Amino acid sequence: MIKNMCPIDRMIKKTVALALGVLILTGQVAGTLAIVLGLLAVILLATSAVSTCPLYLPLRISTRKADEGKK
């Protein structure tokens, strides 16, 4: 799988996922919205873990530098 996320992009997605998790666990959101936000948080964590965002592929977006990871 082609990696298309830079470390900053990954950090932002992890931070948003953590914030969503905190909102759910503290009871700030509940019901269907909590389920949807929970799924979004899991997706954000999964994409940041593998450094690939499937939505970036058809749009040909890459936040990763060409020489990144070749050290």
C-alpha positions in Angstrom: 0.0 0.0 0.0 1.3 3.4 -0.9 2.1 5.6 2.1 0.6 9.1 1.5 0.6 10.8 4.9 3.3 12.9 6.5 4.0 12.7 10.3 2.1 16.0 10.9 -1.0 14.7 9.2 -0.8 11.5 11.2 -0.4 13.4 14.5 -3.4 15.6 13.6 -5.6 12.6 12.9 -4.5 10.9 16.2 -5.3 14.0 18.1 -8.7 14.4 16.6 -9.4 10.7 17.3 -8.3 11.1 20.9 -10.5 14.2 21.3 -13.5 12.3 19.9 -12.8 9.4 22.3 -12.7 11.7 25.2 -16.0 13.3 24.2 -17.6 9.8 24.0 -16.1 8.5 27.2 -17.1 11.6 29.3 -20.7 11.4 28.0 -20.6 14.7 26.1 -22.1 12.9 23.1 -24.4 9.9 23.2 -26.6 7.7 21.1 -26.2 7.5 17.4 -23.8 10.5 17.2 -21.5 8.7 19.7 -21.5 5.6 17.5 -20.7 7.6 14.3 -18.0 9.6 16.0 -16.5 6.4 17.5 -16.3 4.8 14.1 -14.7 8.0 12.7 -12.2 7.9 15.6 -11.3 4.2 14.8 -10.9 5.0 11.1 -8.7 8.0 11.9 -6.5 5.9 14.2 -6.3 3.0 11.6 -5.3 5.3 8.7 -2.7 7.1 10.8 -1.2 3.7 12.0 -0.6 2.6 8.4 0.3 6.0 7.0 -2.2 5.6 4.2 -5.5 7.5 3.7 -7.8 5.8 1.2 -9.6 9.0 0.5 -6.3 10.6 -0.7 -5.7 7.9 -3.3 -8.5 8.7 -5.8 -7.8 12.4 -5.3 -4.1 11.9 -5.9 -3.3 13.8 -2.7 -0.1 13.1 -0.7 1.1 15.1 2.3 4.3 12.9 2.4 7.4 14.3 0.9 9.0 12.3 -1.9 12.3 11.6 0.0 10.6 10.9 3.4 11.2 7.5 4.8 14.2 6.8 2.7 16.7 7.4 5.4 
